[in-house]
Amino acid sequence: MNKFLLILGVIILLTGCSPAAVLEASSDAVQDVQPAEPEASQEVVQSPWQIVGTSTYTHAVNYGGFMDESFGVTVGYAGEVHYTTDGGAAWPQSTNASMCRFGLDIVDEQIAWHCGNGGHVRLSKDGGRTWEAVANFGPNAPNQCRFLSFLDATTGWAATQSLLGATSDGGQTWQEIALPEGVELIMAIQLRTPQDGYLLASNGNLYLTSDGGQSWAAQALDFTQDAYLAKMASPIVAMRFMDEKRGMIVLPRGNAEEGFFVWSAYTEDGGATWRQDQTPVEKGIPFLYLSRDASTLTVLNTGARHMTVLHFQQ
C-alpha cells in the first residue's frame, strides 16, 4: 500500500492532477454523452443545426472545440494540447507546459487561450502550435479555472465555478470581479466588449453587466428550468452574444428518467424572447464549445473519444 501511495504521489506531482481532479474528470466521463438508439419521438424536425463533421482521437482530452469546420483545439491531461486544421483528420501535438487543462477559448485562427490546474493560464498566438505562460488565475481542482472568454490577445475574462477575473494586459495581471448576488456556481461566461459581459449561473439566471462587472442585472430564463446545471470539470453550457441583440445559449435539458438532450436557445431581441431548438445529437451530458459567431457547435464525448461538429443555419 505504501508503494502504491508513493507512485500516486509521483503521478500527481508530475501532472498537476490532484485525486479530486481525476475523480471529477472520471465522474464527468460517466455522465458524458452515452450512445443510444434514437427514438422516433426524439427526432428533431427542421432543426437549424446540421452535423457537418465528426472527429475521433486517441490522445488525452479533457475539453476541446472547433472555431469552424476546419480549425480546432483539444486540451487535456498533464497539459497535453493538440490542434487540427483539417477538421480533425490529424491532430498534431502542441508545444505546451502546464498542469491538466479544463478550459479553452479560440479567438481566431491565431489567438487562443486555455486554463486549468495550478492556476496555469496559457496563450497561443500561432494557431495553437505553441503556448506561452501568463500570470496564474485560480487554484487547483475541484475549483480550477475552466471558463474563458477573450476579445483578443489582451482583454478577457477567466473563471472558476466561484471566482471571476478580468485582464486587460494579456494576462499579466488579473482583477477579481464580484459575482452577482445569488450566484453559487458559474456555468458560462461571455465578454462581448471590454465593458459588456454575461454570466449564466446554476440558479438558471442570466446576469448582464455594462460596466465591466461593477453592477449586474438579472434575467430569468424559462428554458433553464429543466436544464442540467451542476458542477463538472469542463463547461457543459456554451454561451455567445454577438451584439446587444443577438445571442445563443446551448445546454443539456431533460430529466433523469427520460435523459438529457442538447438544446440551443437563440435571441434576436436582447433576451426578451428566445427561440428554442433541440440539436440532432444523441442524449447525454457532453462538454460543449460554441464558436465566437455562434455558428459552430462542438459536442465532446470524452468517454468515447469523439467529437461532433454542428453548423447553425438561421
JOQUIWO-V425241 format. One record per residue. N is the residue number from 1. PSI is psi in radians with two decimals (999 if undefined). NEAR is the number of other ideal C-beta (glycine too) atoms within 12 Angstrom. Layout:
<<N & PSI & NEAR> <N & PSI & NEAR>>
This chain:
<<1 & -0.74 & 7> <2 & -0.65 & 8> <3 & -0.69 & 9> <4 & -0.78 & 10> <5 & -0.63 & 12> <6 & -0.77 & 12> <7 & -0.75 & 13> <8 & -0.72 & 18> <9 & -0.70 & 15> <10 & -0.74 & 12> <11 & -0.78 & 20> <12 & -0.75 & 25> <13 & -0.70 & 15> <14 & -0.57 & 16> <15 & -0.39 & 32> <16 & 0.29 & 30> <17 & 1.90 & 36> <18 & 2.87 & 27> <19 & -0.63 & 18> <20 & -0.72 & 21> <21 & -0.74 & 36> <22 & -0.75 & 26> <23 & -0.69 & 16> <24 & -0.76 & 31> <25 & -0.70 & 38> <26 & -0.72 & 21> <27 & -0.69 & 22> <28 & -0.73 & 34> <29 & -0.65 & 28> <30 & -0.65 & 18> <31 & 0.01 & 29> <32 & -3.07 & 38> <33 & 2.14 & 34> <34 & 2.02 & 23> <35 & 2.33 & 17> <36 & 2.65 & 17> <37 & 2.13 & 11> <38 & 2.41 & 16> <39 & 2.67 & 13> <40 & -0.65 & 8> <41 & -0.20 & 12> <42 & 0.03 & 22> <43 & 2.39 & 13> <44 & 2.18 & 26> <45 & 2.19 & 12> <46 & 0.78 & 12> <47 & 2.44 & 26> <48 & -0.11 & 26> <49 & 2.27 & 34> <50 & 2.33 & 22> <51 & 2.12 & 25> <52 & -0.10 & 25> <53 & 2.71 & 27> <54 & 2.66 & 25> <55 & 2.32 & 36> <56 & 2.75 & 22> <57 & 2.83 & 29> <58 & -0.11 & 17> <59 & 3.03 & 27> <60 & 2.16 & 26> <61 & 2.21 & 46> <62 & -0.53 & 49> <63 & 2.77 & 47> <64 & 2.99 & 49> <65 & 2.85 & 46> <66 & 2.42 & 41> <67 & -0.63 & 36> <68 & -2.83 & 30> <69 & -0.24 & 28> <70 & -0.82 & 24> <71 & 2.17 & 34> <72 & 2.87 & 44> <73 & 2.47 & 53> <74 & 2.55 & 46> <75 & 2.54 & 54> <76 & -2.66 & 42> <77 & 2.39 & 34> <78 & 0.50 & 30> <79 & 0.29 & 34> <80 & 2.17 & 35> <81 & 2.42 & 44> <82 & 2.82 & 36> <83 & 2.79 & 40> <84 & 2.54 & 37> <85 & 0.09 & 24> <86 & 0.60 & 17> <87 & 0.31 & 25> <88 & 0.11 & 36> <89 & -0.64 & 16> <90 & 2.54 & 18> <91 & 1.39 & 31> <92 & 2.57 & 23> <93 & 2.42 & 25> <94 & 2.88 & 32> <95 & 1.93 & 20> <96 & 2.47 & 36> <97 & 1.93 & 20> <98 & 3.02 & 39> <99 & -3.02 & 38> <100 & 2.47 & 43> <101 & 2.43 & 47> <102 & -0.15 & 52> <103 & 2.64 & 50> <104 & 2.48 & 51> <105 & 2.21 & 48> <106 & 2.03 & 40> <107 & -0.86 & 31> <108 & -2.83 & 23> <109 & -0.27 & 22> <110 & -0.70 & 22> <111 & 2.26 & 32> <112 & 2.76 & 46> <113 & 2.60 & 48> <114 & 2.80 & 53> <115 & 3.00 & 54> <116 & -2.47 & 50> <117 & 2.79 & 43> <118 & 0.04 & 31> <119 & 0.13 & 31> <120 & 2.13 & 38> <121 & 2.37 & 48> <122 & 2.57 & 43> <123 & 2.34 & 38> <124 & 2.38 & 36> <125 & 0.18 & 22> <126 & 0.70 & 20> <127 & 0.53 & 25> <128 & 0.06 & 40> <129 & -0.74 & 23> <130 & 2.67 & 21> <131 & 2.38 & 36> <132 & 2.59 & 26> <133 & 2.47 & 26> <134 & -2.99 & 32> <135 & 2.56 & 23> <136 & 2.63 & 28> <137 & 2.18 & 40> <138 & 2.81 & 35> <139 & -2.88 & 25> <140 & 3.04 & 30> <141 & 2.54 & 41> <142 & 0.14 & 28> <143 & 0.71 & 27> <144 & 2.79 & 46> <145 & 2.29 & 53> <146 & -0.09 & 51> <147 & 2.30 & 50> <148 & 2.48 & 49> <149 & 1.98 & 44> <150 & 2.55 & 38> <151 & -0.51 & 27> <152 & -2.70 & 25> <153 & 0.08 & 26> <154 & -0.80 & 22> <155 & 2.26 & 29> <156 & 3.11 & 44> <157 & 2.65 & 46> <158 & 2.64 & 44> <159 & 2.54 & 45> <160 & -2.90 & 39> <161 & -0.05 & 38> <162 & 0.18 & 26> <163 & 2.27 & 30> <164 & 2.31 & 41> <165 & 2.75 & 36> <166 & 2.60 & 34> <167 & 2.52 & 36> <168 & 0.20 & 22> <169 & 0.61 & 17> <170 & 0.48 & 24> <171 & 0.19 & 38> <172 & -0.55 & 19> <173 & 2.72 & 18> <174 & 2.39 & 28> <175 & 2.17 & 23> <176 & 2.42 & 19> <177 & 2.23 & 31> <178 & 2.32 & 21> <179 & 2.66 & 28> <180 & 2.61 & 28> <181 & 2.34 & 14> <182 & -0.11 & 16> <183 & 2.14 & 30> <184 & -0.85 & 18> <185 & 2.32 & 31> <186 & 2.33 & 43> <187 & -0.44 & 42> <188 & 2.63 & 48> <189 & 2.73 & 45> <190 & 2.12 & 40> <191 & 2.01 & 41> <192 & -0.69 & 32> <193 & 3.03 & 22> <194 & -0.37 & 22> <195 & -0.44 & 21> <196 & 2.16 & 27> <197 & 2.94 & 42> <198 & 2.57 & 44> <199 & 2.24 & 43> <200 & 2.25 & 45> <201 & 2.90 & 36> <202 & -0.23 & 27> <203 & -0.02 & 26> <204 & 0.01 & 31> <205 & 2.60 & 33> <206 & 2.30 & 41> <207 & 2.37 & 36> <208 & 2.46 & 31> <209 & 2.51 & 32> <210 & 0.16 & 20> <211 & 0.63 & 17> <212 & 0.36 & 26> <213 & 0.10 & 30> <214 & -0.55 & 15> <215 & 2.71 & 17> <216 & 2.57 & 27> <217 & 2.36 & 22> <218 & 2.49 & 23> <219 & 2.09 & 28> <220 & 2.44 & 18> <221 & 2.10 & 35> <222 & -0.51 & 18> <223 & -0.04 & 32> <224 & -0.04 & 30> <225 & -0.51 & 19> <226 & 0.37 & 22> <227 & 2.65 & 36> <228 & 1.82 & 31> <229 & 1.55 & 33> <230 & 2.99 & 25> <231 & 2.21 & 29> <232 & 2.83 & 41> <233 & -0.56 & 47> <234 & 2.94 & 49> <235 & 2.29 & 48> <236 & 0.05 & 44> <237 & 2.38 & 48> <238 & 2.42 & 46> <239 & 2.33 & 46> <240 & 2.34 & 39> <241 & 2.13 & 35> <242 & -0.57 & 26> <243 & -2.99 & 19> <244 & -0.23 & 20> <245 & -0.74 & 16> <246 & 2.25 & 23> <247 & 2.84 & 39> <248 & 2.47 & 44> <249 & 2.27 & 46> <250 & 2.31 & 46> <251 & 2.80 & 44> <252 & 2.33 & 41> <253 & 2.57 & 33> <254 & -2.50 & 22> <255 & 2.93 & 15> <256 & -0.52 & 13> <257 & -0.83 & 8> <258 & -0.20 & 14> <259 & 2.95 & 26> <260 & 2.51 & 33> <261 & 2.73 & 38> <262 & 2.12 & 46> <263 & 2.68 & 38> <264 & 2.62 & 41> <265 & 2.22 & 37> <266 & 2.29 & 34> <267 & 2.54 & 29> <268 & 0.17 & 20> <269 & 0.62 & 14> <270 & 0.33 & 22> <271 & 0.05 & 31> <272 & -0.70 & 13> <273 & 2.71 & 17> <274 & 2.31 & 27> <275 & 2.26 & 24> <276 & 2.31 & 28> <277 & 2.37 & 30> <278 & 2.37 & 31> <279 & 2.67 & 40> <280 & 0.97 & 28> <281 & 2.77 & 40> <282 & 2.74 & 30> <283 & 2.68 & 35> <284 & -3.06 & 34> <285 & 1.47 & 41> <286 & 2.98 & 44> <287 & 2.49 & 45> <288 & 2.44 & 48> <289 & 2.30 & 46> <290 & 2.29 & 46> <291 & 2.86 & 36> <292 & -0.59 & 35> <293 & 0.10 & 22> <294 & 0.37 & 36> <295 & -0.33 & 28> <296 & 2.12 & 37> <297 & 2.29 & 49> <298 & 2.18 & 50> <299 & 2.00 & 45> <300 & 2.08 & 50> <301 & 1.64 & 36> <302 & -0.49 & 40> <303 & -0.70 & 23> <304 & -0.01 & 24> <305 & 0.97 & 24> <306 & 2.44 & 30> <307 & 2.46 & 41> <308 & 2.28 & 39> <309 & 2.25 & 37> <310 & 2.62 & 40> <311 & 2.37 & 26> <312 & 2.20 & 32> <313 & 2.02 & 18> <314 & 999 & 16>>
